[in-house]
């Protein structure tokens, strides 16, 4: 075969392969179509780690080694594309993480597995709630993610329900919303409206296939 003809044939074959490997919900880069968030996360959950960024790859291995995972999708930064949320099955305090597909690779925005007294979880309106319970106190921090993974705080509320240490002279019971002291009833009403009524239900989470690696 003549060299020029051979080169044109090879170019055509490569073009077909490029399109065949693309996903219908993707973004165009040159002549290829990159997978969109749904396809990228689906591949990851099925064991394909090729799209993970360097730091995210290590975090994903940590998640998988934790075992017994469940996942869900939510648009946390308002860009129209979902983020992937992963946590230990029915136990977010054990481990929870947020992964974001940036159009070319999957980054990890959060990985929390330090202690069982605090964790983050998604809410139905796209807000995240980060909680910390310790020493008779409850801390709630509500925030939204920015497009770069930065956290934009929306509310902070705090309750001291009991004094654990005899030398502690802090006011108790004590309730605060965004730096303002409130009554217990006002705190409970705010907690219910901004957190409890917006929590995901158990059926919103799906077990991660054990075969994924």
C-alpha positions in Angstrom: 0.0 0.0 0.0 1.3 3.5 -0.9 2.5 5.4 2.2 0.1 8.3 1.7 -2.9 6.0 1.4 -1.7 4.0 4.4 -1.5 7.1 6.5 -5.0 8.2 5.5 -6.4 4.8 6.5 -4.6 4.9 9.8 -5.9 8.3 10.5 -9.4 7.3 9.7 -9.2 4.2 12.0 -7.8 6.3 14.8 -10.7 8.8 14.4 -13.3 6.0 14.6 -11.6 4.6 17.7 -11.6 8.0 19.3 -15.3 8.4 18.8 -16.1 4.9 19.8 -14.4 5.4 23.2 -16.3 8.6 23.8 -19.5 9.1 25.9 -22.7 10.8 24.8 -22.8 13.1 27.8 -19.2 14.3 27.4 -17.4 17.5 26.5 -15.4 17.9 23.3 -11.6 18.4 23.3 -10.2 18.6 19.8 -11.7 15.6 17.9 -12.3 13.4 20.9 -15.2 13.5 23.3 -14.3 13.3 27.0 -16.7 11.4 29.3 -19.1 13.5 31.3 -19.5 13.1 35.1 -22.0 10.2 35.0 -19.8 8.1 32.7 -16.6 9.0 34.6 -18.1 8.1 38.0 -19.7 4.9 36.6 -16.4 3.8 35.3 -14.7 4.5 38.6 -17.3 2.6 40.6 -16.9 -0.4 38.2 -13.1 -0.5 38.9 -11.6 1.8 36.2 -9.3 4.2 38.0 -7.7 5.7 34.9 -9.4 9.1 35.3 -8.3 9.7 38.9 -5.9 12.5 39.6 -2.8 11.6 41.5 -4.0 12.6 44.9 -7.5 11.3 44.3 -6.1 7.9 43.3 -4.5 7.5 46.8 -7.7 8.6 48.5 -9.8 6.2 46.4 -7.6 3.3 47.4 -8.1 4.3 51.0 -11.9 4.3 50.5 -11.9 0.9 48.9 -9.7 -0.5 51.6 -12.2 0.7 54.2 -14.8 -1.7 52.6 -18.5 -1.8 52.8 -19.1 1.5 50.9 -22.2 3.2 49.5 -22.4 6.1 47.1 -24.8 8.8 45.7 -24.7 11.7 43.3 -25.4 15.4 44.0 -24.6 18.7 42.3 -22.7 20.4 45.2 -21.1 23.3 43.4 -24.1 24.4 41.2 -22.3 23.8 37.9 -25.0 21.4 36.6 -22.8 18.3 37.0 -23.0 15.9 39.9 -20.3 15.1 42.4 -19.7 11.6 43.7 -20.3 11.1 47.4 -18.9 7.9 49.1 -19.2 6.8 52.7 -19.0 3.7 54.8 -22.3 1.9 54.4 -24.8 3.3 57.0 -21.8 4.8 58.9 -20.6 8.1 57.6 -18.6 8.7 60.8 -16.4 5.8 59.8 -15.4 7.4 56.4 -16.9 9.8 54.0 -15.5 11.4 50.8 -16.5 13.7 47.9 -15.1 13.3 44.4 -15.4 15.9 41.6 -15.0 15.4 37.9 -13.4 18.5 36.4 -13.9 17.5 32.7 -10.6 15.7 32.4 -9.9 13.9 35.7 -11.5 13.1 39.0 -10.3 15.1 42.0 -11.0 14.4 45.7 -12.5 17.4 47.5 -12.9 15.7 50.9 -11.8 12.6 52.7 -12.7 12.3 56.4 -11.8 9.3 58.3 -10.0 10.7 61.3 -12.4 10.0 64.2 -15.9 8.8 64.8 -17.1 12.0 66.5 -17.4 14.0 63.3 -18.3 13.6 59.6 -19.9 15.4 56.6 -23.0 14.5 54.7 -25.0 15.9 51.8 -28.4 17.5 52.1 -31.2 17.5 49.6 -30.7 21.2 48.5 -27.0 20.7 47.6 -25.7 22.0 50.9 -23.2 20.0 52.9 -23.4 19.6 56.7 -20.3 19.0 58.7 -20.9 17.8 62.3 -18.7 17.4 65.3 -20.0 16.0 68.6 -17.7 16.0 71.6 -17.7 16.8 75.3 -21.4 17.3 75.6 -21.5 19.7 72.7 -22.9 19.6 69.2 -21.4 21.6 66.3 -23.0 22.0 62.9 -21.3 23.8 60.0 -23.3 24.2 56.8 -21.5 25.0 53.5 -21.6 24.8 49.8 -18.8 23.9 47.5 -17.4 26.4 45.0 -16.4 25.3 41.4 -12.8 24.9 42.7 -13.7 22.8 45.7 -13.5 25.8 48.1 -16.1 25.8 50.9 -18.6 28.7 51.3 -20.1 28.7 54.7 -23.8 29.3 55.0 -24.6 28.6 58.7 -22.9 27.6 61.9 -24.9 26.5 64.9 -23.8 25.1 68.3 -25.4 23.5 71.3 -24.0 22.7 74.7 -26.2 20.0 76.3 -24.2 19.0 79.3 -20.9 19.8 81.2 -18.5 16.9 81.1 -15.8 18.4 83.3 -16.4 19.6 86.9 -14.2 22.6 86.4 -16.1 23.8 83.4 -18.1 26.9 84.2 -19.5 27.5 80.7 -23.3 28.3 80.5 -25.3 25.1 80.1 -27.6 24.4 78.4 -26.6 26.9 75.7 -27.6 27.3 72.1 -26.2 29.5 69.3 -27.0 30.1 65.6 -24.5 32.1 63.5 -22.9 33.6 66.6 -26.2 34.6 68.2 -27.5 33.0 71.4 -31.0 31.6 70.9 -33.5 29.6 72.9 -33.6 25.8 72.9 -36.9 25.9 70.9 -35.5 28.2 68.3 -32.4 26.1 68.0 -34.4 22.9 67.6 -36.6 24.5 65.0 -33.6 25.7 63.0 -31.9 22.3 63.3 -35.0 20.6 62.0 -35.6 23.0 59.1 -31.9 23.4 57.9 -30.7 19.9 58.6 -33.0 17.1 59.8 -35.6 17.6 57.1 -33.0 17.8 54.4 -31.0 14.7 55.2 -30.8 12.0 52.6 -32.9 8.9 53.1 -31.3 5.4 53.3 -32.7 4.6 49.9 -30.8 7.5 48.4 -27.5 5.5 48.9 -26.4 2.6 46.7 -23.8 0.0 47.7 -20.5 0.2 45.8 -19.9 -3.1 43.9 -17.5 -5.2 45.8 -15.7 -6.2 42.6 -14.6 -2.5 42.1 -11.0 -1.9 42.9 
